[in-house]
Amino acid sequence: DIVMTQTPLSSPVTLGQPASISCRSSQSLVHSDGNTYLSWLQQRPGQPPRLLIYQISNRFSGVPDRFSGSGAGTDFTLKISRVEAEDVGVYYCMQATQFPQTFGQGTKVEIK
Amino acid sequence: QAQLQQSGPGLVKPSQTLSLTCAISGDSVSSNSAAWSWIRQSPSRGLEWLGRIYYRSKWYNNYAESVKGRITLNPDTSKNHFSLQLNSVTPEDTAVYYCAREYTDSYCFDSWGQGTLVRVSS
């Protein structure tokens, strides 16, 4: 199985400041069809995960534009341009290029 | 997006069968552009994908190696829902279980159920 490794595991951020989360995969996530099936999910306390970004950089419906995704191959990044109070939670990267789908261990974003 | 509503017991005895159902609205369990998965979350294992079913002229299923042989997913087209059965449970199966829709054009989980905490305990 592909192992997804996120850093940092915890990210204390000041409101209004940026935050960045890295995700590295143990193998390239480029599919044989040319696409890269890397997505990011947000899990607020007590809630199910919620899709933020799919295929590296596409924001899902209703996701604020302060969230952006980038990367290629095995290295990917989620950025929050200006952290708001509602962004507190755990963020996960997930790959679906190779069966079975696997998730990172999560990065906790909290306010300083 | 679809709306997913989970139901099922929160307590199961060891060696018995865990059964959960996920009711779908806003989409069809027979959709040609979706797959329907169960995912669980525990402090020790994190988010773990367990299995999925999908319809492409006939029904297909895929299961994680970690639960293969113990897991069955079934669709119910008359009720537009799908179910999870996990046999011979142990305390290690204690987790929050989620159903989710995987949109297969982009292979992402775009809709999630509310989650069900299932404890395995006598």
Interface residues (C-beta under 8 A of the other chain):
Chain A: Y37 S39 L41 P48 P49 R50 L51 Y54 Q55 N58 F60 S61 Y92 M94 A96 T97 F99 P100 Q101 T102 F103 Q105 G106
Chain B: Q1 G46 L47 E48 W49 N62 A64 E65 Y98 E102 S106 Y107 C108 F109 D110 W112 G113 Q114 G115
